[in-house]
Amino acid sequence: MNTQTGKNSDGFYREKEREGPLSIKTKVFYAFGEMPGAYMNLAIGMFALIYYSVVLGVSASTVGLVLGLALFLDAICDPLVGAFSDQFKSRLGRRHPLMYAASIPMGVFICLLFTPPQGLNENELISWLAVFLILTRVTFTFFSVPWSALVAELTDSYEERSVIPAYRILASTLLGGISASLILKFVFAATPEFPKGNENLENYIFFGPLIGLLMAGWALVSTHFTRSEIAYMYQAPPASVVSFFGMFSSIWTALRSSNYRILLTAILLYFGVLGTLGQFDMFVNTYFWDLTTAQMGTLSLYAIPSPIFAFLVARPVQQRIEKKHILCGTILLNMMLSLAAVSFRLGGFFPSNENPFFIPALGFFVVIQSFLSAMGFIAVLSMTADLAEEQDYKYGIRQEAVLASGIAFSTKAIGSIGVVVAGFLLEFFIKFPAGEPGMKISEDVLFRLAITDAIIVNSLLLLPAFLITRYSLTRETMTEMQGELRLKRAKMENLSNPSAVSPDLD
């Protein structure tokens, strides 16, 4: 019996060829792997800066610098982990061993990140932050990069590669939105002493272990319940040897694709902007919009219908509109909505906080922007999976993890600069006070916070939107490439098994 079915020109092979579509069960369990990243982004993106600067009293610029450095070091790991995973050989394939190995450590490290020992001075707090932030991010990379590579391996269908990311978005926003709402309302519940619960040191004592448990648990669930798909995934050829030279060579090969370079650069610019905006979110919500954590939790619930709608329309929309146009449109519309919300508030057109329509009005923007973000993210993941076919077609090598890790590298490397910029803007331009929970923030500070978030930084999203228009891979070119790849694989199979009957390729 020939187990090396579907071999390509570089020796990568599948033990089995899938017949029919991917099961809904597998899509759901795969999608659960989105949850560790959702919880990590919630913890680090929303709470780390405000916790270490406002609550613990560390300089905001210093915290931002540490957050950015950790993110940059993590970014460097992404393509290396991707190349390592692509070449890795084991009984469990190229992806699952790394996913298993990373699951529990990342949960432990993020728990420690939010539970530093009492009595540490500022330098010791900075050291604690740096060590456990780096460890959290690097171990998460060893889970997320192999896991992200599975999109291109679970199906060859151009259209279904939009459906699988839609399940991811559905899981992360539905489950993540409910979790975020519960955490904001109950873990960070307001007290008479701390009306803003995210300024209360005691709330973080429970928060750290909770996030660690959730990250590790969901990672193990997704890893274990997708093991049945290993036989349908490409395995590294028997002669493949994992080496540093091979890893760097693999990265260089990926960068030879002009479409990949365009997508990579656009995502790099996009997440550079988001890296800054993301650090402002908690500050804008807490101080500019003057929201309580309970109100933030309510707004998290407004985001839940959006990915459900995105899940339902992703495939029919993608059948009618090219993926690059979807991505470009979502970036531009999101930019305009962010600008509009803050402008309405500054202009006096937004309902006051006491008005019963205040939260619904904010919720309207949350619903629309969450939908656009979900559609854009689906497009990015689907485009990256398509590029794996282009690499196989042009260079005869499977690089699912390298391609996925390159996108992750872009989001983190330039995002790390955005985090640093956010810290410096908060301290030196916005002049936000550190180490003073409960302090009344001046109108000048709030104004500078608002225009920096909604106008100065937000307008830079025009750059990635323009660059995406240069991407040239379309549905038609994908169909042609996949047809030729099927012919090549059939020829390779006949060469390795001359007695085999050639399949009907029409």
C-alpha positions as CSV (number, residue, x, y, z in Angstrom):
1,M,0.0,0.0,0.0
2,N,1.4,3.4,-1.0
3,T,1.0,5.8,2.0
4,Q,2.6,8.8,0.2
5,T,-0.5,9.9,-1.6
6,G,-0.6,13.4,-3.2
7,K,3.2,13.8,-3.3
8,N,4.4,17.1,-4.8
9,S,7.6,17.8,-6.7
10,D,9.6,18.5,-3.5
11,G,8.6,15.3,-1.7
12,F,5.9,16.6,0.6
13,Y,3.1,14.1,0.8
14,R,-0.2,13.3,2.4
15,E,-1.0,9.8,3.8
16,K,-4.7,10.3,2.7
17,E,-6.5,12.4,0.3
18,R,-9.7,14.0,1.6
19,E,-12.9,13.1,-0.1
20,G,-15.7,15.7,0.3
21,P,-15.7,18.8,2.4
22,L,-14.1,19.3,5.8
23,S,-16.5,18.4,8.6
24,I,-18.2,21.0,10.7
25,K,-16.9,19.3,13.9
26,T,-13.3,19.8,12.7
27,K,-13.9,23.4,11.8
28,V,-15.4,24.1,15.2
29,F,-12.6,22.5,17.2
30,Y,-10.0,24.1,14.9
31,A,-11.7,27.5,15.5
32,F,-11.4,27.0,19.3
33,G,-7.6,27.5,18.8
34,E,-8.4,31.2,18.2
35,M,-9.3,31.6,21.9
36,P,-5.8,31.6,23.5
37,G,-4.9,34.5,21.2
38,A,-8.1,36.3,22.0
39,Y,-7.5,36.0,25.8
40,M,-3.8,37.0,25.4
41,N,-4.8,40.1,23.4
42,L,-7.4,41.0,25.9
43,A,-5.0,40.7,28.8
44,I,-1.9,42.3,27.2
45,G,-3.7,44.7,24.8
46,M,-6.3,46.0,27.2
47,F,-4.8,45.7,30.7
48,A,-1.0,45.4,30.7
49,L,-0.3,49.1,30.1
50,I,-2.9,50.5,32.4
51,Y,-2.0,47.9,35.1
52,Y,1.7,48.5,35.2
53,S,1.5,52.3,34.6
54,V,-1.7,53.6,36.3
55,V,-2.0,50.9,39.0
56,L,1.6,50.0,39.8
57,G,3.1,53.4,39.0
58,V,5.7,52.4,36.3
59,S,6.4,55.1,33.7
60,A,4.0,54.7,30.7
61,S,6.8,55.2,28.2
62,T,8.9,52.5,30.0
63,V,6.0,50.0,30.0
64,G,5.4,50.8,26.3
65,L,9.0,50.2,25.5
66,V,9.0,46.8,27.3
67,L,5.8,45.8,25.6
68,G,7.2,46.8,22.2
69,L,10.5,45.1,22.8
70,A,8.8,41.8,23.8
71,L,6.6,42.0,20.8
72,F,9.5,42.6,18.5
73,L,11.5,39.7,20.0
74,D,8.4,37.5,19.6
75,A,8.1,38.7,15.9
76,I,11.6,37.5,15.2
77,C,10.6,34.0,16.5
78,D,7.6,33.8,14.2
79,P,9.2,33.0,10.8
80,L,11.8,30.8,12.5
81,V,9.1,28.8,14.2
82,G,7.2,28.7,10.9
83,A,10.2,27.3,9.0
84,F,10.9,24.8,11.8
85,S,7.4,23.6,11.8
86,D,7.3,23.2,8.0
87,Q,10.4,20.9,8.1
88,F,9.5,19.1,11.3
89,K,8.9,15.4,11.2
90,S,7.1,13.3,13.9
91,R,4.4,10.6,14.3
92,L,2.0,13.5,14.9
93,G,3.0,15.4,11.8
94,R,4.5,18.9,11.5
95,R,2.1,21.0,13.6
96,H,0.6,19.2,16.6
97,P,3.7,18.3,18.7
98,L,4.6,22.0,18.9
99,M,1.0,23.0,19.7
100,Y,0.9,20.4,22.5
101,A,4.2,21.5,23.9
102,A,3.3,25.2,24.1
103,S,-0.2,25.0,25.6
104,I,0.5,24.8,29.3
105,P,3.6,26.9,29.6
106,M,2.0,29.9,27.9
107,G,-0.9,29.7,30.5
108,V,1.6,29.6,33.4
109,F,3.6,32.6,32.1
110,I,0.7,34.9,31.5
111,C,-0.6,34.1,35.0
112,L,2.8,35.2,36.5
113,L,2.8,38.3,34.3
114,F,-0.3,39.7,36.1
115,T,0.7,38.5,39.6
116,P,4.1,40.0,40.4
117,P,5.1,39.7,44.1
118,Q,4.1,42.6,46.3
119,G,6.8,45.0,47.4
120,L,8.8,45.1,44.1
121,N,10.4,48.5,43.2
122,E,10.0,50.0,39.8
123,N,13.1,48.4,38.3
124,E,12.1,45.0,39.6
125,L,8.6,45.4,38.2
126,I,10.0,46.3,34.8
127,S,12.2,43.2,34.9
128,W,9.2,41.0,35.9
129,L,7.1,42.5,33.1
130,A,9.9,41.9,30.6
131,V,10.7,38.3,31.5
132,F,7.2,37.0,31.7
133,L,5.8,39.0,28.8
134,I,8.6,37.6,26.5
135,L,8.0,34.1,27.8
136,T,4.3,34.4,27.3
137,R,4.6,35.7,23.8
138,V,7.3,33.2,22.6
139,T,5.5,30.1,24.0
140,F,2.2,31.4,22.4
141,T,4.1,31.6,19.1
142,F,5.0,27.9,19.3
143,F,1.3,27.2,19.5
144,S,-0.2,29.8,17.1
145,V,2.1,29.6,14.1
146,P,1.6,25.8,13.5
147,W,-2.0,26.2,14.3
148,S,-2.5,29.1,11.8
149,A,-0.8,27.0,9.1
150,L,-3.6,24.5,9.3
151,V,-5.9,26.8,7.3
152,A,-4.0,25.9,4.1
153,E,-3.8,22.2,5.0
154,L,-7.3,21.5,6.0
155,T,-8.7,22.2,2.6
156,D,-7.6,23.1,-1.0
157,S,-10.9,24.8,-1.8
158,Y,-10.5,28.5,-2.7
159,E,-13.9,29.3,-1.2
160,E,-13.7,27.1,1.8
161,R,-10.6,28.9,2.8
162,S,-12.9,31.8,3.6
163,V,-15.2,29.6,5.6
164,I,-12.6,28.2,8.0
165,P,-11.4,31.7,9.1
166,A,-15.0,32.6,9.5
167,Y,-15.4,29.9,12.1
168,R,-12.3,31.3,13.8
169,I,-13.8,34.8,13.9
170,L,-17.1,33.4,15.1
171,A,-15.4,31.5,18.0
172,S,-13.1,34.3,19.1
173,T,-15.8,37.1,19.0
174,L,-18.7,35.0,20.3
175,L,-16.8,33.2,23.1
176,G,-14.3,36.0,23.5
177,G,-16.9,38.7,23.6
178,I,-18.9,36.9,26.2
179,S,-15.8,36.2,28.3
180,A,-14.6,39.8,28.0
181,S,-18.0,41.1,29.1
182,L,-18.0,38.8,32.1
183,I,-14.5,39.7,33.0
184,L,-15.1,43.4,32.8
185,K,-18.4,43.2,34.7
186,F,-17.4,40.7,37.5
187,V,-13.6,40.4,37.7
188,F,-13.2,44.2,37.4
189,A,-16.4,45.1,39.2
190,A,-16.6,48.7,40.5
191,T,-16.4,49.4,44.2
192,P,-17.1,52.6,46.1
193,E,-13.3,53.1,46.5
194,F,-12.6,52.2,42.9
195,P,-15.5,53.2,40.5
196,K,-13.2,52.2,37.7
197,G,-12.6,48.5,38.5
198,N,-9.6,48.3,36.2
199,E,-7.7,50.6,38.6
200,N,-8.1,48.2,41.5
201,L,-5.0,46.2,42.3
202,E,-6.9,43.4,44.0
203,N,-8.9,42.6,40.9
204,Y,-5.7,41.5,39.1
205,I,-4.9,38.8,41.7
206,F,-7.8,36.6,40.2
207,F,-7.4,37.9,36.7
208,G,-4.0,36.4,36.0
209,P,-4.7,32.8,36.9
210,L,-8.1,33.0,35.2
211,I,-6.5,34.1,31.9
212,G,-3.7,31.5,32.2
213,L,-6.2,28.7,32.7
214,L,-8.4,29.8,29.8
215,M,-5.5,30.1,27.4
216,A,-4.0,26.7,28.2
217,G,-7.4,24.9,28.3
218,W,-8.6,26.1,24.9
219,A,-5.2,25.4,23.3
220,L,-5.3,21.8,24.5
221,V,-8.9,21.4,23.3
222,S,-8.2,22.6,19.8
223,T,-4.9,20.6,19.5
224,H,-6.4,17.3,20.8
225,F,-9.6,17.4,18.8
226,T,-7.9,18.1,15.4
227,R,-5.5,15.2,15.7
228,S,-7.8,13.1,13.4
229,E,-6.9,15.4,10.5
230,I,-3.1,14.7,10.7
231,A,-3.3,12.0,8.0
232,Y,-4.8,14.5,5.5
233,M,-2.1,17.1,6.1
234,Y,1.2,17.4,4.2
235,Q,4.1,15.6,5.8
236,A,7.8,16.6,5.4
237,P,9.7,14.3,3.0
238,P,11.7,11.5,4.7
239,A,15.0,13.2,3.6
240,S,14.0,16.5,5.1
241,V,16.4,17.8,7.9
242,V,15.6,20.7,10.2
243,S,18.5,23.1,10.0
244,F,19.0,26.8,10.6
245,F,20.2,27.2,7.0
246,G,17.1,25.4,5.7
247,M,14.9,27.6,7.9
248,F,16.4,30.9,6.5
249,S,16.4,29.5,3.0
250,S,12.7,28.7,3.4
251,I,12.0,32.3,4.6
252,W,13.8,33.7,1.6
253,T,11.9,31.5,-0.8
254,A,8.6,32.8,0.6
255,L,9.7,36.4,0.1
256,R,10.3,35.8,-3.6
257,S,6.5,36.0,-4.2
258,S,5.5,39.6,-5.1
259,N,2.0,39.0,-3.9
260,Y,3.3,37.8,-0.6
261,R,5.5,40.9,-0.2
262,I,2.6,43.2,-1.0
263,L,0.3,41.5,1.5
264,L,3.1,41.4,4.1
265,T,3.9,45.1,3.7
266,A,0.3,46.1,3.8
267,I,-0.3,44.0,7.0
268,L,2.9,45.4,8.5
269,L,1.6,49.0,8.0
270,Y,-1.9,48.1,9.1
271,F,-0.8,46.5,12.4
272,G,1.7,49.3,13.0
273,V,-1.3,51.6,13.2
274,L,-3.4,49.1,15.2
275,G,-0.5,48.6,17.6
276,T,-0.7,52.2,18.6
277,L,-4.5,52.4,18.6
278,G,-4.9,49.2,20.5
279,Q,-2.9,50.6,23.5
280,F,-5.2,53.7,23.5
281,D,-8.4,51.7,23.6
282,M,-8.6,51.2,27.3
283,F,-7.6,54.8,28.0
284,V,-10.1,56.2,25.5
285,N,-12.9,54.0,26.8
286,T,-12.0,54.7,30.5
287,Y,-11.3,58.4,30.3
288,F,-12.5,60.0,27.1
289,W,-15.8,58.1,26.9
290,D,-15.9,57.9,30.8
291,L,-17.1,54.3,30.7
292,T,-17.3,52.0,33.7
293,T,-16.0,48.5,33.4
294,A,-19.6,47.3,33.5
295,Q,-20.5,49.5,30.5
296,M,-17.4,48.2,28.7
297,G,-18.7,44.7,29.3
298,T,-22.0,45.6,27.9
299,L,-20.3,47.0,24.8
300,S,-18.4,43.7,24.4
301,L,-21.8,42.0,24.0
302,Y,-22.7,44.4,21.2
303,A,-19.8,42.9,19.2
304,I,-21.1,39.4,19.4
305,P,-23.7,39.5,16.5
306,S,-21.1,40.9,14.1
307,P,-19.0,37.7,13.6
308,I,-22.2,35.7,13.3
309,F,-23.2,37.9,10.4
310,A,-19.7,37.8,9.0
311,F,-19.7,34.0,9.3
312,L,-23.0,33.8,7.3
313,V,-22.0,36.2,4.5
314,A,-18.3,35.5,4.2
315,R,-18.6,32.8,1.5
316,P,-21.3,34.5,-0.6
317,V,-19.5,37.8,-0.4
318,Q,-16.2,36.2,-1.4
319,Q,-18.0,34.5,-4.4
320,R,-18.9,37.9,-5.7
321,I,-16.1,40.2,-4.6
322,E,-12.3,39.5,-4.8
323,K,-10.6,39.1,-1.5
324,K,-8.3,42.1,-1.9
325,H,-11.3,44.4,-2.5
326,I,-13.0,43.1,0.7
327,L,-9.8,43.8,2.7
328,C,-9.3,47.2,1.3
329,G,-12.9,48.2,1.8
330,T,-13.0,47.1,5.4
331,I,-9.9,49.0,6.3
332,L,-11.2,52.3,4.8
333,L,-14.7,52.0,6.3
334,N,-13.3,51.1,9.8
335,M,-11.0,54.2,9.6
336,M,-13.9,56.5,8.8
337,L,-16.2,55.1,11.5
338,S,-13.5,55.6,14.2
339,L,-13.0,59.2,13.0
340,A,-16.8,59.8,13.0
341,A,-17.5,58.5,16.5
342,V,-14.8,60.7,18.2
343,S,-15.7,63.7,16.0
344,F,-19.4,63.5,17.0
345,R,-18.4,63.5,20.6
346,L,-16.0,66.4,20.3
347,G,-18.6,68.3,18.3
348,G,-21.3,67.8,20.8
349,F,-23.5,65.6,18.5
350,F,-23.1,62.4,20.5
351,P,-25.6,61.6,23.3
352,S,-24.3,62.4,26.8
353,N,-23.4,59.6,29.2
354,E,-26.6,60.2,31.1
355,N,-28.7,59.8,28.0
356,P,-30.3,56.3,27.7
357,F,-29.2,56.2,24.1
358,F,-25.5,56.7,24.9
359,I,-24.6,53.0,25.2
360,P,-26.7,52.0,22.2
361,A,-25.2,54.8,20.1
362,L,-21.7,53.5,21.0
363,G,-22.9,50.0,20.5
364,F,-23.9,50.8,16.9
365,F,-20.3,51.7,16.1
366,V,-19.1,48.6,17.9
367,V,-21.4,46.4,15.8
368,I,-20.4,47.8,12.4
369,Q,-16.7,48.0,13.2
370,S,-16.6,44.5,14.6
371,F,-18.3,43.2,11.4
372,L,-15.8,45.0,9.2
373,S,-12.8,43.7,11.3
374,A,-14.1,40.2,11.1
375,M,-14.5,40.4,7.3
376,G,-11.1,41.9,6.9
377,F,-9.4,39.2,9.1
378,I,-11.2,36.4,7.2
379,A,-9.9,37.9,3.9
380,V,-6.3,38.1,5.3
381,L,-6.3,34.5,6.5
382,S,-7.8,33.2,3.2
383,M,-5.4,35.2,1.1
384,T,-2.4,33.8,3.1
385,A,-3.7,30.2,2.5
386,D,-4.0,30.9,-1.2
387,L,-0.4,32.0,-1.3
388,A,0.6,28.5,-0.1
389,E,-0.7,27.2,-3.4
390,E,1.2,29.8,-5.3
391,Q,4.4,28.8,-3.6
392,D,3.8,25.1,-4.3
393,Y,3.0,26.0,-8.0
394,K,6.1,28.2,-8.5
395,Y,8.7,26.5,-6.3
396,G,7.4,23.0,-5.4
397,I,7.5,23.5,-1.7
398,R,4.8,23.6,1.0
399,Q,5.3,26.7,3.2
400,E,2.0,27.1,5.1
401,A,3.7,27.9,8.4
402,V,6.3,30.2,7.0
403,L,3.6,32.2,5.1
404,A,1.4,32.4,8.2
405,S,4.3,33.3,10.4
406,G,5.4,36.0,8.1
407,I,2.0,37.7,8.5
408,A,2.4,37.2,12.3
409,F,5.9,38.7,12.1
410,S,4.5,41.8,10.4
411,T,1.7,42.3,12.9
412,K,4.2,41.9,15.8
413,A,7.3,43.6,14.5
414,I,5.8,46.8,13.4
415,G,3.1,46.5,16.1
416,S,5.8,46.5,18.6
417,I,6.9,50.0,17.3
418,G,3.2,51.0,17.6
419,V,3.2,49.9,21.3
420,V,6.3,51.9,22.0
421,V,4.9,55.0,20.1
422,A,1.7,54.7,22.1
423,G,3.6,54.7,25.4
424,F,5.7,57.8,24.4
425,L,2.6,59.6,23.1
426,L,0.7,58.9,26.3
427,E,3.6,60.3,28.5
428,F,5.1,63.1,26.4
429,F,2.4,64.3,24.0
430,I,-0.9,63.4,25.7
431,K,0.8,63.9,29.1
432,F,-1.3,61.3,30.9
433,P,-0.6,61.0,34.6
434,A,0.9,57.7,35.9
435,G,0.4,56.0,39.2
436,E,-2.6,58.1,40.2
437,P,-5.8,55.8,40.1
438,G,-9.0,57.8,40.5
439,M,-7.5,61.1,39.5
440,K,-9.7,63.6,37.6
441,I,-8.2,63.9,34.0
442,S,-8.1,67.4,32.6
443,E,-10.0,68.4,29.4
444,D,-6.7,69.2,27.6
445,V,-5.4,65.7,28.2
446,L,-8.7,64.1,27.0
447,F,-8.7,66.2,23.9
448,R,-5.1,65.3,23.0
449,L,-6.0,61.6,23.7
450,A,-9.0,61.8,21.3
451,I,-7.4,63.5,18.4
452,T,-4.3,61.3,18.6
453,D,-6.4,58.2,18.6
454,A,-9.0,59.1,16.0
455,I,-7.3,61.5,13.6
456,I,-3.5,61.6,13.8
457,V,-2.8,57.8,14.0
458,N,-6.1,56.5,12.5
459,S,-5.6,58.4,9.2
460,L,-2.4,56.3,8.5
461,L,-4.6,53.4,7.6
462,L,-4.8,54.9,4.1
463,L,-1.4,53.5,3.4
464,P,-2.2,49.7,3.7
465,A,-5.5,50.2,2.0
466,F,-3.8,51.6,-1.1
467,L,-1.1,48.9,-1.1
468,I,-3.6,46.0,-1.0
469,T,-4.9,47.2,-4.4
470,R,-1.6,46.0,-5.9
471,Y,-2.3,42.4,-5.0
472,S,-2.9,40.3,-8.1
473,L,-3.9,36.8,-7.0
474,T,-7.5,36.2,-8.0
475,R,-10.0,33.4,-8.1
476,E,-9.3,32.8,-11.8
477,T,-5.5,32.5,-11.3
478,M,-6.0,30.2,-8.3
479,T,-8.3,27.9,-10.3
480,E,-5.6,27.6,-13.0
481,M,-2.8,27.0,-10.6
482,Q,-4.7,24.3,-8.7
483,G,-5.6,22.5,-11.9
484,E,-1.9,22.4,-12.9
485,L,-0.9,21.3,-9.4
486,R,-3.3,18.3,-9.6
487,L,-1.7,17.3,-12.9
488,K,1.8,17.5,-11.4
489,R,0.8,15.4,-8.4
490,A,-0.9,12.8,-10.5
491,K,2.3,12.5,-12.6
492,M,4.5,12.2,-9.4
493,E,2.1,9.5,-8.1
494,N,2.4,7.5,-11.4
495,L,6.2,7.8,-11.3
496,S,6.4,6.5,-7.7
497,N,3.7,3.8,-8.4
498,P,3.8,2.8,-12.1
499,S,0.9,0.3,-11.6
500,A,-1.4,3.0,-10.4
501,V,-4.2,4.1,-12.8
502,S,-4.1,7.7,-13.7
503,P,-7.1,9.6,-12.3
504,D,-9.6,11.4,-14.4
505,L,-8.6,15.0,-14.2
506,D,-11.3,16.5,-16.2
